Amino acid sequence: MGAPGTSPLGPESLRGYLLLAPALVVAFAMLVVPLLALIVLSFWSQDYFTLVKEFTFKNYAAIFALADKPIDFLANPFGIFEKPIYLTLLWRSIKMSLVATLIVVLLAYPMAYFLVFRVKRHKLVWLILITVPFWTSYLLRVFAWKVILGFNGVINSGLISLGLIDKPLEFLLYNPIAVTGTLAHSWAAFAILPIYVSLEKIDRSLLEAATDLGDGRLRRFLRVTLPLSMPGVIAATLLVFIPTVGDYITPTLVGGTEGVMIGNIIQSLFGKANNAPLGAAVSIIAMLAITLLVCLFLKLVGPGRSSAKGARA
């Protein structure tokens, strides 16, 4: 018999690590190793078809345009953001993703709220009906939007049939608006489900107590429901924002030249441009920018802060 707190595998803490070992090995092999390889690759260079394995900052200098001309930081501290095409596209991608995320969350929250507080029976059926469109391939859904928004698509054909327009509208497709709308639809289910789970976990007695204390529906929502559902809102925001920044399929199909995002540039650098080191450097900068924004977002509206605000209210 072993001593208390021990097991055949050793101390209890060691046993826990051993149980986690397979998952940790997979995570290290599939996440950490490729990321380290990407970082190393970003400090190499490409000479036509030859990969030059010598340490250099040339790729990062190209991203920030430091190799083109000197920048007077005293006269213009933000001058570094005037010329670099990669930073411009990264900023455009972030803005488009933020807009798409905002649209998704604003549409997903009422739907989740309706399912939780208004639907009394067959909630599972409602959830299945909501997620059915997302059972198909992501690529097929984007193609569907291309057909809907196209020159001879459903919208233009319908408007012409109704006599509202004489010729097809050209601004529906191949622009940032088309990309943002398609992204919002494609990722809607990823926002509805976490918000639904968060709302479902709210203790109904808290809502009843707020009503007994004289709160109306709006005040009760702002003081109780919304703060307690913020973990779901935060999860939905991150689940939509992080992947959409680097999306390149949607901009390729419905964005055209005006809707190019940073993911398209990275894909091109690793592909046709045959400059994997520069593509790796752009990827690293994009990941760092997204990580910084996510950390700032969690700092501002983290679950603990939201709960504290709700308690003070």
N, C-alpha and C positions, 0 to 999 in steps of 0.2 A: 504494500500500500504506500502510495506516495504521500508527501506532506500536503497539508491543506493549501489550496490555491495553485496546485500544480496538476499536470496531466501527463499522459504518456508522451506528448509532444513537447513538453517543457512548461515553463511558466505560462500563465493565462495570456499575457500580452504577446508572447512569442507565438502562441497558438493562433491568435488573431491575425498576426502578420502572415503566418503560413497559409491561413485561409484566404487572405487577400493576394497572396503571391501570384497565382495565375493571372488575375486581372491586372496586377501591377506590371507583370512581364509583358502582357499584350499592350497595355497603355504605353509602356516605355518603348516597345518595338515599333508601334504604329504612330505614336505622337512625338515622343521626345527625340528619337533617332532621326526621323525625317526633318524635324525642326532644326536640329543641330547641323544636319547636312546642308539645309537651306542657308543657314547662317554662314557656314564655311564657304559655300558656293558664292555667296554675295560678295566675298572679298577676293575672288578670283576674277579673271577677265577672259574674253573670247576674242580670238584672232581668226576670223573667218570660221573655218571648221575645226580649229585647234583650241582646246581649252588650256589656257595659260594658268598653271597652278602656282601663281606668285601673289603674295599678299599685296593688296592695293585698295585704296579708297576711291578709285576712279568711278565706280558705279554709283556710289553715294554722291560724289561730286557732280555726276551727270544728272542725278535726280534733283539736286538743289541748284543746278546750273552754276556751280562755283567755278567750273572750268571755262565758262564762256567769257565772263567779264568780272572784274572786282566789284564788290558791292560796298557802298559807303553806309555802314550801319548807323553811324552817328547822324548823317543827314536823313536817312530813310531806314529806320529799324525794321520795317516790314518789306523792304525791297526784295528780299529773297523769295517772296511769294508772287512777284510780278510776272516773271518769265517762265519758270519751270512748268512744262506741260504735264509732268507726272503729278505734281502737287495740285495743279489745277483740276485734273481729272479725278484725283482722290477727293478733293473738296466737293466737286460736283457729285460724285458717287455718294458721299456722306449726306449731302443735302437731299438727294433723291431718295435715299434709304430712310432718312428721318421723316420725310413727307409721307412715304409709303407706310412706315411704321405708325405714324400718327393716324392716318386714315384707317388702318387695320384695327388699331386699338379702339378708336372712336366707334367703329362699326361693330366690333366684336363684343364690347362691353354690354350694350343694350341687348344683344342676342343672348349672351350668357345670363344676363339678369332676367330676361323673359323666361328662359328655360328653368331657372332656379326658383323664382318666386311666383310665376304665373302658370306654368305647366304643372298640373297636379298628377297626371297619369301618363304612362308610356314615355317617360323622359328618355329612355334608351332609344326608342324609335326616333324621337326628335334628333338625338345626337347622331344616329346613323344617317338620317336624312341630310343633316348638315355636312357630314364628312364624306358622303357618297361622291360628290364631284372630285374629291381629292384622292380617290382610289385609283384614278387614272394616272398615267405618266405625267410628270412635270412638263416634259417637252411637248406632249400632246396638248396640255392646257394652254401653253404659250402659243402653239400653232393655232389653237382655236381662237385666241384673241387676235392673232394676225388676220384670220379669216373675217372676224367680226369687224375689225377696224380698217380692213383693206379698201383699196380704191373701188372695187366692185363687191365689197363685203356686205354683211347683213345690214349694218346701219345705213350706209349710203344707198343700198338698194331699197330699203324701206322708206327712207325719206324721199327718194325719187318717185316711188310708187304712190306716196301720199301727196305728191305735188308740192312738197315744201321746199325742194331745191331743184335746180335745173341740171346741175352737173355734180359729180361726186366731190365730197369735201376731201381735200388733200392733207389737211392738218391733223387728221385723226391718227395717222400712223407715222412712224419714223421720227419721233421727237421725244424729249424727256417726259412729257405728259403720258404718252402711251406706255413708256417703260414703267413709270410710277404706278399707273393704274393696273397694269398687268402684274407687277410685283405685289400690289395690295391684294388682289384676288388670289394669287397663287399661294400666299402665306396666311390667308385668313384663318384657316382651321388651326394653325399653330398658336393663334392668339385666343380663339374662342375657348379651347379646352382648358388651358391653365386658369383663365379667369373664371370659368364655370366651376372648376374644382375649388378655387379660393372662395367663391360666393357660397358654394354648397356647404362649406365647413363653418360658416358663420352661425353662432349660437342664436337661435331664434328668440331666446329669452332676453337677449340684449336689445333686440329690436322692440320687443314688448315693453321693456323697461323704459326705453327712450320715449315710446308713445305715452306711457303712463306719466312721464315727467313733463309732458306737454309738447313734445317735438312733433312737428308736422312731417309729411312725407319727405319734403326736400331737406329739411334740417336733419331728420333722422338719417337720410342717405349720406349727407355730407359729414355728419359727426360719427356715425357708426359703420354703415355699410361700406362706404368708399375707403376709409382708413384700414378696415379689416380685410378688404379685398386687394389692397395694394401689393402684397406678395405675388398674387396672380397677374396683376397688371405689369409689374416689373418683369416677371418671368416672360410674359407675352412680348413685352417690348424687346427684351434681349433676344428671344427666339426669332423675332422677325428682323431686327436691325442688323445683327451680326452677320447672318448669311447673305442678306440682300446687298450689303456693301460690295462684296466680292462676286456677285452674280455676273456671269458673262453670257449665259444663254438668252435671257430675256432681252438685253440690249442688242444682241446680235440679230435676233429675229424681228423685233418691233421697234428698235431704237434708231437704226440708220446711223448716219454720220453725226447727227446732233444728239443722239442718245447714248453715245459711247461712255462706258464706265471703266473704272480702273481694272476690273477683272478682264475686260477685253484686251487691254494693253499688256497685262501679265501673260495672258494666253498667247498673244501675238509674239511677245519676246521669247517665250519658251518654244514657240512653233516656227512661224514663217521667218521672223527676224533672226532666229538662230543665235540668240544672245541670252542664254540661260543665267549667267551671273547677274546681268542687269535686271532680268526678270525676278531673280531671287532677292535682290536689293529692294526693288519696288514692293515685293511681297512683304518683306520685313518692315519697311516703313509703313505700309498699309496696316499690318497687324499691330504695330506700336501705336498708331493713331487710333485705331478702333479700341485697343485696350485702354488707352488714356481716356477716351470718351466714355467707355463703359464704367471705369473706376470713378470718373467724375459724376456720372449719372447715379451710381449706387451711393456715392457720398451725399448727394443732394436729396435723393428720394428713397433711401434704403428702407427696408421693412422696420428697423428699429426707430428711425426718425419718424416714419409715418404713424407708427403705433403711439409714439410719444405725443405727437400732435393730436391724434384722436383722443388720447387720455386727457390732455389739457383742455380740449374743447368740451 
